């Protein structure tokens, strides 16, 4: 089974939606789930157009950190994946 290098998940206290962001090397995969939903309402895969794997991986790490901060500042509660 493929394991993500990083994973973060949050729950919106006002509506019960869940946000999940996974990092696999230099790729981010994110999904937004409604309350009690098994399939995401929306999902996105992010890649970075940089010359080396190390640069792309560093950008993906920085982006997952930025998303975590944005969720926390937006009032989302961190949850365990």
Buried (B, 14 or more C-beta within 10 A) or exposed (E): EEEBBBBBBBBBEEEEBBBBBBBBEBBBBBBBBEEEEEEBEEEEEBEBEBEEEEEBBBBBBEBBEEBBEEBEEEEBEEEEE
